[in-house]
Amino acid sequence: MGRFIYDTVANGVDIEDRTLAHLRIVVMNKLRRGESFMFDVEMGDGSGRRSFWMHSSVPLQFHFYGSRQPRINRVWVEEMMLAAGGPNGLWIMPEPSEEAATAVAEE
């Protein structure tokens, strides 16, 4: 379990390391391009949902508790990039199956 920290530690959200690694790629690429966007995440403690306006002027951290870099699912990253650029913003969607990732790679 990792932690996404936005601005201050008090604004942190626990997110599974594999998911966090994929979110990191999406956020890094969007902000590197100068693109701000909304990021919605369900709180793992049942307290609801939080929305973060992602902008390069706000400090953020991706704290991984595991030591291994997970294998990246390119299809999942692409789906999240599309969501981040859409009207509802980025959200944690289910990871596509390996078969879906393989089928897209073969096209």
C-alpha positions in Angstrom: 0.0 0.0 0.0 1.4 3.3 -1.1 0.4 6.9 -0.4 -0.5 9.8 -2.7 0.3 13.1 -0.9 -1.0 16.3 -2.3 0.3 19.6 -0.9 0.6 18.3 2.7 0.7 14.9 4.5 -2.9 15.7 5.8 -4.0 15.6 2.1 -2.7 12.1 1.6 -4.6 9.1 0.3 -3.6 5.4 0.6 -3.5 3.7 -2.8 -2.1 0.3 -3.6 1.5 0.4 -4.9 0.6 -1.0 -8.4 -2.2 1.4 -8.9 0.0 4.3 -7.6 2.7 3.5 -10.1 0.3 3.8 -13.0 -1.2 7.0 -11.5 2.3 8.4 -11.2 2.9 8.0 -14.9 -0.3 9.7 -15.8 0.1 12.6 -13.5 3.7 13.1 -14.4 2.9 13.2 -18.1 -0.1 15.5 -17.8 1.7 18.0 -15.6 4.9 17.9 -17.7 2.7 19.0 -20.6 1.3 21.8 -18.6 -2.1 20.2 -18.4 -4.1 20.7 -15.2 -6.9 18.3 -14.4 -9.2 16.9 -11.7 -8.4 13.7 -9.9 -11.1 12.0 -7.9 -10.4 9.2 -5.5 -12.5 7.1 -3.1 -11.2 7.3 0.4 -10.3 3.8 1.6 -11.9 4.4 5.0 -15.5 4.7 3.9 -15.5 8.5 4.4 -16.4 9.3 0.8 -14.6 10.7 -2.1 -12.0 13.5 -2.5 -11.3 15.6 -5.5 -7.9 17.1 -6.2 -7.2 19.8 -8.7 -3.9 18.7 -10.2 -1.6 21.6 -11.1 2.1 21.8 -11.4 2.3 24.6 -8.7 1.1 22.3 -5.9 3.7 19.9 -4.4 2.9 16.2 -4.6 4.5 13.0 -3.6 4.1 9.3 -4.5 5.2 7.3 -1.5 5.7 3.6 -2.3 6.0 1.2 0.6 7.1 -1.7 -1.6 10.6 -1.9 -3.0 9.9 -3.4 -6.4 8.8 -1.5 -9.4 5.6 -3.2 -10.8 5.3 -4.1 -14.5 3.4 -1.3 -16.2 0.2 -2.1 -18.1 0.3 0.3 -21.1 -3.4 0.0 -21.8 -4.3 1.0 -18.2 -2.1 4.1 -18.5 -3.6 5.0 -21.8 -7.2 4.6 -20.4 -6.3 6.8 -17.4 -4.7 9.4 -19.7 -7.9 9.6 -21.7 -10.0 9.9 -18.6 -7.7 12.7 -17.2 -8.3 14.7 -20.4 -12.0 14.2 -20.3 -14.8 16.2 -18.6 -14.9 14.0 -15.5 -11.1 13.9 -14.9 -8.9 11.1 -13.7 -10.2 8.4 -11.4 -8.9 5.0 -10.4 -10.5 2.6 -12.9 -10.1 -1.2 -12.8 -7.0 -2.5 -14.5 -7.7 -4.1 -17.9 -7.0 -7.8 -18.1 -3.8 -9.1 -19.5 -5.7 -10.4 -22.5 -7.0 -6.9 -23.3 -3.5 -5.4 -23.0 -2.1 -8.2 -25.3 -4.9 -7.7 -27.8 -4.3 -4.0 -28.1 -0.5 -4.5 -28.3 -1.0 -6.9 -31.2 -3.1 -4.5 -33.3 
